Amino acid sequence: MKAKITTLALCLTSAFALAACSNTATDAKPANGGADASAFRDQPLVSEIFTADPSAHVFDGKIYVYPSHDIETPTADDDLGNQYAMRDYRVLSMDKVGGKVTVGPVALDVKDVPWASQQMWAPDAAYKDGTYYLYFPARDKSKDKNGLGAFRIGVATSKNPMGPFVAEKEAIPGSYSMDPAVFTDDDGTAYMYFGGIWGGQLQRWASGKYDPNGSDTDLMQDDEPALSGKVVKMNADMKTFAETPRDAVILGEDGKPVLGGDHERRFFEASWVFKKDGKYYYTYSTGDTHFLNYAIGTSPYGPFKYAGHILKPVQGWTTHHSIVQHDGKWWLFYADTQLSNKNHLRNVKVTELTFNPDGTIQTIDPMKAK
């Protein structure tokens, strides 16, 4: 059984996390965290604001990135993620990777979401029939044992990919946890992938019903199948679920579900799905071991067979990503803490993704210069 991992322990397990946790600067604007830029494979897309959790999409040939908007806070790092106090979204746009990046105005603010109380975490976006959809997690106005709301997933719409977006009055019925990612298959059917353990509260839904007094981390059942992220088909309105969410199961080489104690392979958060050569790539973060992983399946529902690491640990505790094709190449969008050296003040980056002839992905080291 795994004991609860404290922030201090996390800092001690990773050189990158140690650098971030030891920084005590309070500058609210991006500033170099002390590391030489040449130490990093890639450089931040923008420095005007802090950005993380980039969901990249190509709309009408142009790249739009829907990130979290990190802000300064005096809150210390903890297992609930209270230090991630984001309250609005701003969209990034560019004609191509390497081109000028435009930072849009506020696209949606938590004060304009009737059901939400705080923490606008990692969003995603989709397009259908002239409308852009912004999907986002936020805490509702209930209170758990920590005095915090339950995470739900909302949706907002706009006729402009940069927003502003107008939120629905209620969260998506049947939604819970965080990190929504919407994948549209070749036949036009859309699926939402979502969920995250620890602060994402997925462990509190293990019974099928929310437990406000449940674990703050995971189920602490190392020898049992790990908690799975969720997948659900969307209705044609793109605002509601067409069914009850299912488990997006990750299988090991032995064909059995990855176990809860396998922290280098099990799902933690940050689902992202794309399709290439008829295969469905289910990608995700391992959280406390700091990898981006991928698994491959033959159906959008899975199961997905574990295939390896996409990205080695970045500077900072967490990363959250997206993968998109543009100009004939595949691109990985991710984040680290190069500008601030603080876990909750991140910056979005992009790097090219390389596939081997058999469809496997070459692992990227973010701390190794190109």
C-alpha positions in Angstrom: 0.0 0.0 0.0 1.4 3.4 -1.0 1.5 6.1 1.7 0.3 9.6 0.8 3.1 11.4 -1.0 3.7 14.8 0.5 4.9 17.9 -1.4 8.3 17.6 0.3 8.7 14.0 -0.7 7.8 14.9 -4.3 10.4 17.6 -4.3 13.0 15.1 -3.1 12.2 12.5 -5.7 13.0 14.7 -8.7 15.8 17.1 -9.4 13.4 19.2 -11.5 10.8 19.3 -8.8 13.4 20.2 -6.2 14.4 23.2 -8.2 10.8 24.3 -8.6 9.9 23.7 -4.9 12.9 25.6 -3.5 12.2 28.8 -5.4 10.6 31.4 -3.2 10.3 34.3 -5.7 7.0 36.2 -5.7 7.3 38.0 -9.0 3.9 37.7 -10.7 5.3 38.2 -14.2 7.3 35.6 -16.2 11.0 35.8 -15.4 13.9 33.4 -16.0 14.0 30.9 -13.2 17.8 30.7 -13.2 18.3 27.9 -15.6 20.2 28.7 -18.8 17.9 28.6 -21.8 20.4 26.4 -23.6 19.6 23.6 -21.1 16.2 23.2 -22.6 15.2 21.4 -25.8 12.5 24.0 -26.6 11.7 27.6 -25.7 8.4 29.0 -24.4 5.8 30.0 -27.0 4.9 33.1 -25.0 6.3 35.0 -22.1 3.6 37.7 -21.5 1.5 35.3 -19.4 2.0 31.9 -17.8 0.4 29.1 -19.7 0.1 25.3 -19.2 -1.9 22.3 -20.2 -2.0 23.2 -24.0 -4.7 21.7 -26.1 -3.8 22.4 -29.7 -6.1 22.2 -32.7 -6.0 23.1 -36.3 -9.0 25.2 -37.5 -9.0 26.4 -41.1 -5.3 25.7 -41.4 -4.3 27.7 -38.4 -3.1 26.4 -35.0 -5.1 27.4 -31.9 -3.8 26.5 -28.5 -6.2 26.3 -25.6 -4.1 26.4 -22.4 -4.6 26.9 -18.7 -3.7 30.5 -17.6 -1.5 30.1 -14.6 -1.5 32.9 -12.0 0.6 33.8 -9.0 -0.8 32.7 -5.6 0.6 32.5 -2.0 -0.9 29.0 -1.7 1.8 26.3 -1.0 2.1 23.2 -3.2 -0.1 20.3 -2.0 -1.6 17.0 -3.1 -4.9 18.7 -3.9 -3.4 21.1 -6.4 -4.6 24.2 -4.5 -1.6 26.1 -5.9 -3.1 25.8 -9.3 -5.5 28.7 -8.8 -6.3 29.6 -12.5 -9.5 31.6 -13.0 -9.8 32.3 -16.8 -8.7 31.2 -20.2 -6.8 33.0 -23.0 -6.3 31.4 -26.4 -3.0 31.3 -28.3 -2.9 31.3 -32.2 -0.2 31.0 -34.8 -0.1 30.4 -38.5 2.5 27.7 -38.1 4.9 26.3 -35.6 7.8 28.8 -35.3 5.7 31.7 -36.4 4.4 34.6 -34.4 2.1 33.7 -31.5 -0.9 35.9 -30.7 -2.2 35.9 -27.1 -6.0 36.5 -27.2 -8.1 38.4 -24.7 -10.0 36.6 -21.9 -12.0 33.9 -23.6 -13.9 32.8 -20.5 -13.7 33.8 -16.8 -14.9 31.7 -13.8 -17.1 34.5 -12.7 -19.2 34.0 -15.8 -19.8 30.3 -15.2 -22.9 30.1 -13.0 -22.2 26.7 -11.5 -18.5 27.1 -10.9 -16.6 28.3 -7.8 -12.9 28.3 -8.6 -10.0 26.6 -10.4 -10.4 26.7 -14.2 -8.0 23.8 -15.0 -6.9 22.2 -18.2 -9.4 22.9 -21.1 -10.0 21.5 -24.6 -11.9 22.7 -27.7 -13.7 21.3 -30.6 -15.5 22.6 -33.8 -18.7 21.6 -35.4 -21.1 23.2 -37.9 -19.8 26.8 -37.4 -19.6 26.6 -33.6 -16.5 26.3 -31.4 -16.9 24.4 -28.2 -14.7 25.1 -25.1 -14.7 22.2 -22.5 -13.3 23.0 -19.1 -13.2 21.6 -15.6 -13.9 23.7 -12.5 -15.0 23.1 -8.9 -18.7 23.4 -8.3 -20.2 25.1 -5.2 -20.5 22.1 -3.0 -18.1 21.4 0.0 -16.1 18.3 0.7 -14.1 17.4 3.8 -11.5 20.0 2.7 -14.0 22.7 2.2 -13.6 22.5 -1.6 -16.1 21.8 -4.4 -16.3 18.7 -6.6 -14.8 19.0 -10.0 -17.3 19.0 -12.9 -16.8 19.6 -16.6 -18.5 22.5 -18.4 -19.0 23.6 -21.9 -19.1 27.0 -23.5 -19.6 28.1 -27.1 -18.5 30.8 -29.5 -18.5 31.6 -33.2 -14.9 32.6 -33.0 -12.1 30.2 -32.1 -10.5 32.9 -29.9 -13.7 33.5 -28.0 -15.3 35.0 -26.0 -17.2 31.9 -25.0 -20.5 31.7 -23.3 -20.9 29.0 -20.8 -23.9 26.7 -20.3 -25.7 27.4 -17.0 -25.0 23.9 -15.7 -22.1 21.5 -15.9 -22.4 18.6 -18.4 -24.9 16.2 -16.8 -23.1 13.1 -15.6 -19.6 14.7 -15.8 -17.0 14.7 -13.1 -13.3 14.9 -12.4 -11.2 17.0 -14.8 -9.0 17.2 -18.0 -11.6 16.9 -20.7 -10.2 16.1 -24.2 -12.5 15.7 -27.1 -11.6 13.5 -30.1 -13.7 13.4 -33.3 -13.4 10.2 -35.3 -13.4 9.9 -39.1 -17.2 9.3 -39.1 -17.8 12.5 -37.2 -18.6 10.9 -33.9 -17.1 12.8 -31.0 -15.7 11.2 -27.8 -14.7 12.9 -24.6 -11.8 11.5 -22.5 -11.5 12.8 -19.0 -10.3 12.2 -15.4 -7.4 12.6 -13.0 -6.5 11.1 -9.7 -5.3 13.0 -6.6 -6.7 16.6 -6.9 -8.7 15.5 -9.9 -10.9 13.4 -7.6 -11.3 10.3 -9.9 -10.6 8.0 -6.9 -13.7 9.5 -5.2 -15.9 8.2 -8.0 -14.6 4.5 -7.8 -18.0 3.3 -6.5 -19.9 5.1 -9.2 -21.0 7.8 -6.7 -19.0 10.8 -5.4 -17.6 10.5 -1.9 -16.8 14.0 -0.6 -14.9 12.3 2.3 -12.8 10.1 0.0 -9.1 9.8 -0.5 -7.1 12.9 -1.5 -4.7 10.8 -3.6 -5.7 7.4 -5.0 -7.2 4.1 -3.8 -3.8 2.9 -2.4 -4.4 -0.5 -3.9 -1.0 -1.2 -5.6 -1.8 -4.8 -6.5 -5.2 -4.1 -8.1 -5.8 -2.7 -11.6 -5.1 1.1 -11.7 -7.9 3.6 -11.8 -8.7 4.3 -15.5 -9.4 7.6 -17.2 -12.9 7.8 -18.7 -14.2 7.8 -22.2 -17.8 8.7 -23.3 -19.5 9.3 -26.6 -20.9 12.8 -27.1 -24.3 13.6 -28.4 -24.7 15.4 -31.7 -25.2 18.7 -29.7 -21.6 18.4 -28.4 -22.9 19.5 -25.1 -24.1 16.3 -23.5 -23.1 12.6 -23.1 -24.8 10.0 -25.2 -24.0 7.2 -22.6 -22.6 6.4 -19.3 -18.8 7.0 -19.2 -16.6 3.9 -19.6 -13.1 3.0 -18.4 -10.3 3.7 -20.9 -8.3 0.6 -19.8 -4.5 0.5 -20.3 -3.1 -3.0 -20.7 0.5 -4.2 -20.1 2.5 -6.4 -22.4 0.8 -9.4 -20.6 -2.6 -8.3 -21.8 -3.7 -7.5 -18.2 -4.6 -4.0 -16.8 -1.7 -2.0 -15.5 -1.6 -2.1 -11.7 -2.1 0.9 -9.3 1.5 0.5 -8.0 3.0 0.8 -11.5 3.5 4.5 -11.3 5.6 4.7 -14.5 2.8 3.3 -16.6 -0.5 3.9 -14.8 -2.9 6.7 -15.7 -2.7 9.8 -13.5 -4.3 12.6 -15.7 -4.2 14.5 -19.0 -5.8 12.1 -21.5 -5.3 13.0 -25.2 -6.3 10.8 -28.1 -5.4 11.1 -31.8 -5.7 8.7 -34.7 -2.9 7.7 -37.1 -2.8 5.0 -39.7 -6.0 3.5 -38.4 -4.7 3.2 -34.8 -6.0 5.1 -31.8 -3.3 6.6 -29.6 -4.3 7.1 -26.0 -1.7 9.5 -24.4 -1.6 10.6 -20.8 0.5 11.8 -17.9 1.8 9.6 -15.1 1.8 12.5 -12.6 4.1 11.7 -9.7 6.7 10.0 -11.9 6.5 12.8 -14.4 6.3 11.0 -17.8 4.0 11.5 -20.8 3.0 8.0 -22.0 1.1 6.4 -24.8 -0.9 3.3 -25.4 -2.4 2.0 -28.7 -5.8 0.5 -29.5 -8.1 -0.4 -32.3 -11.2 1.4 -31.0 -11.8 4.8 -29.5 -13.0 3.0 -26.4 -9.9 0.9 -26.0 -8.5 -1.1 -24.4 -5.2 0.4 -25.1 -1.9 -1.5 -25.0 0.9 0.3 -23.3 3.6 1.3 -25.8 6.1 3.6 -24.0 7.2 7.1 -22.9 6.6 10.1 -25.2 8.3 12.7 -23.0 10.8 12.3 -20.1 10.3 14.5 -17.0 10.3 18.3 -17.5 11.5 20.9 -15.1 8.6 21.2 -12.7 6.2 18.7 -11.1 3.7 18.3 -13.9 3.2 18.4 -17.6 0.1 18.1 -19.7 0.1 17.9 -23.4 -1.6 17.6 -26.8 -0.5 16.2 -30.1 -1.6 17.6 -33.5 -0.7 17.3 -37.2 0.1 20.4 -39.2 2.2 21.1 -42.3 2.8 17.4 -42.8 4.4 17.0 -39.4 3.3 15.9 -35.9 3.7 18.2 -33.0 3.8 17.7 -29.2 2.7 20.7 -27.1 3.7 20.5 -23.5 4.7 22.8 -20.6 7.5 23.2 -18.0 8.6 25.9 -15.5 11.6 27.4 -17.4 10.4 31.0 -16.9 9.5 30.9 -13.3 11.0 27.8 -11.7 7.8 27.5 -9.7 5.4 24.5 -10.1 2.3 26.6 -10.5 3.7 29.1 -13.0 4.3 27.2 -16.2 5.0 28.0 -19.9 3.8 26.2 -23.0 6.3 24.7 -25.5 6.1 22.7 -28.7 8.5 20.2 -30.3 8.3 17.8 -33.3 7.1 14.3 -32.7 8.8 11.5 -34.6 7.2 8.1 -35.4 9.1 5.0 -36.2 8.0 2.9 -39.2 6.1 0.5 -36.9 4.0 3.3 -35.4 5.9 3.7 -32.2 6.9 7.1 -31.0 10.5 8.2 -30.3 10.9 9.3 -26.7 11.8 13.0 -26.3 14.1 14.4 -23.6 13.0 18.0 -22.8 16.2 18.8 -21.0 18.5 17.9 -24.0 19.1 20.6 -26.5 18.3 19.8 -30.1 
